[in-house]
């Protein structure tokens, strides 16, 4: 005897199985891009650090010429009553702080083991640098152990997202079908 429900559900099961696999592959490909994007982000971050270091060296040279350390020179400018000089002190202090942040982020990202790199990247992510890296991002499929690990995580994430989405759809369909099968009371029948 042929089960009619099994025959009717066969296409649904096929599509479900296909979408499950597609989600896994998309998750793998998407997550495998992280090492590629991170490498390009680090390259751009390194350029920002180099430029900031060049600026800091110029500020240090000016400070040395006045017989002060860079910090003393910055404080001297910040203590000025002249608004133009004060603003220059603010600029130098801001540039020095930014340099310290970027240099620390670069060092930590370069030294982070593969299993920590994602979290270090998130913690130190700079929106301006990230936007620039994204605009010039070239996707690629890394053939490294790190790339394979991120792809494996992507498979799990893709499958979990598909599972959650499909279950939400099933619940919504059951609720909608349940509402249609309930008899509607006619208020005029009383």
N, C-alpha and C positions, 0 to 999 in steps of 0.2 A: 504494500500500500504506500502511496506517495503522500508525503506530508505537504499539504498546500502552503502552510505557513513557511516551511523551509524553502520552498521554491520562491515564494514571494519575498522572503527576506534575503535571498542569495545576492541580488544586486546591491542591496543596502550593505550587507557585510563586505562585499567586494569593494565598494566605494569607501567604507569605513577603514578597511585594511589599507587601501591605497592612500587615503588621506593621512593615515597614521604614519606610513613610511615617508610620504612627502614631507610631513612636519619634522620627522627625525632628520631627514637629509638637509632641509632648510636650516634647522637648528645647528646642525654640524657645520655647514658652510658659514653661517653667520658667526658662530663663536670662533671658528678657525681664523676669522679675520682679525681677531683681537691682537694676536702677536704681531701681525703685519701693521695694524694701525698703531699699536704701541711703539713699534720700532720707528715709524714715521713721526710719531709724536715726540719721541725722545730725540730724534734728529733735529726737529724744529726747536725743542726746548734747549738743546745744546747751543743752537744758534743764538737764542735769546740770552743765554747765560754768557756766551762769548761777548756779545754786544754790551751787555750790562757790565761785564768785567772791564771792557775797554773804557767805558764811561767812568767807572770807579777809579781806574788808574789815572785818568785825566784829572778827576777831582783830587786824588791823592797828591798829584804833582803840584796842583795849585796850593793845596794845604801845606805841602813841604816848603814851597816858596815863601809862605807866610810864617814858617816856623811852627806849624801846628800839625797835629794828627788829623786825619779826616773827620773823626768824631768831634774834636775840638773846633775845627773849622766850621763844621755844620752847626754846632751849638752857637758859635760866634755869630754866624749869619742869622740864626733863629732869634738871637737876643737883640738884633738891630731894630731900631725904631723906624728905619726906612722901609716902606712896604715892598719895594723892589728887591732889596737885599734879603728881607725876611722871606719872600716868596722863593728866592734862590735857595735859601737854607731849607725850606720845605721840600723843594724839588730834590735836592741832594739827599736829604733824610729819607724821602720816599723811594728814591732810586736805590739807596743803600739797603733798605728793608726788602725791596723787591729782588735785588740781586741775591741777598741771603736766602730768601724763600726759594727762588728758582734754582740756585746752586744746590741747596739741600734736597730739593725734589729730584733734581737730575742725579745726584749721587745715590740717593735711596733707590730710585728706579733702576739705575744701572747695576746696583749691587743686590737687588732683590732676587731671591730664588724664584723659579718659574711658578711654583704653587702660591707665592705671595704677591706676584707682580700685579695681578688684577686689583687686589685690595690697595696696594701701594699707589697704583695708578689712580684709582678712584679718590683716595685721600688727598693726593697732590694735584688733581686735575685742575688745569687753568683753562677757563672757558675761551679766552682769546687765542691761546696757543692751540687748543683743541679744535676751534673753529677753523683756524688756518690749516691745520693738519687734515681736517675733514674735506676742505675745499680742494685739496691737492691729493687726496687719498687715492692710491692705486690698489685695488683689491688683489689679493693673491692667495694661493693655497700653500701655506708653509708645509714643507715636508720634514718637519722636525718633531722631536718627541713632545715639545711644548705645544706645537700646532695640533698634534694628534690628541693630546690631553684636552685641549680646549674643544676640539671637535667632538670628543666623547661626552663632555659636559653639555655641549650643544644638542647632541642626540637626546639626552635625558630631558633637557629643558623643552625641546621641541615636542617630545612625546607627552610630557606633562601638560604643556599648554594645549595640545590637541585633546588630551583626555578631559581636561577641565572644560574646554569649549564644547566638546561633544556632549558632555553630561549636562551642561547648562541648556543646550538645545533640546535634549531629550526631556528634561524637566519641563521646559517651556511648552513643548509639544504635548506632553501628557496633561499639563494644566489646561491648555487650550482645548484638547479633546474631551477632558472631563467636564468642562463648562458646556460644551455643545451637547453632551449626552444627558445633562440634567433637564428635566421638564421645566418649562417656564410657566409660572403661575400667572393666570389671567386675573388681575385685580377686579375686573368687572363681573366675574363669575360668582361672586359672593352673594 
